[in-house]
Amino acid sequence: MSILRLLLQHGAIINGANAIQRAGEYGRPDVLKALIDAGGDVNWVLDPDSTDPDLYTTARPFNDIQNLYGTALHYAASNGHFETVKFLLDHGANPLKKDSLGARAGERAQDNGHPEIVSLIESRVLATHE
């Protein structure tokens, strides 16, 4: 974490560098907190049609499926990181946002066998519509 803080102090790119997605993928709410506190957007997702060459130097597809990019919530839900999903939802992650192929995080969790995460996401969606 000290290296991350040092990088952030010296202007490391947060949005556009896939840092938030990687923290979601590996279940690191501590890293997510540092990135969010430094201005990271929990709902940022790479636009696969972008012509910005810098985005493709650091971004890699979601679950190694070509042209599949999602938010940190997609990555955390797909990989079964319950506490990370909860953290992201608590910090403004949009459970209805679709990835680049049109699926929501709950659908990615379902596809990868994480029913407890599906339930958590569904409960948050219902709570926001009451």
Phi, psi and omega in degrees: 000329181294324177294319177300313179300320178296315178300316180296322178296334182255022170086026178303142178288131180255294178281130182102349180252000178072012182298317181294320178297317180296320178297322175294316182300320183264007175066052184241079178298333178295319177290318177303316180301314180297319180292319178294316179299333180270007176106009179293146181259113182294344181256010180290138175219141178296136172272109184295347178266004181296146177259007179284111184295335180294330181293324183278350178284336183242340185275140172230151185296153177294125180054029178058024175266122184305134178065020175252110181232141180220184176277173176302326179295320177301314183293314181295317181295318181296327183265004174077026181270083186304307183296326178290319176300314179300314178302312181298317178297321178294339183250026169096007177297136182271109182289350180263353180292137181264150174281183186293346177251009171095011179256149175270165182301321179298324178291322177294322177296316179299314181300332184254014173074043179237071185297331179293328177284321175303314180298317179299312181296316179299321179295324178290321178297314179297320181296327180282346180254012179269000000 
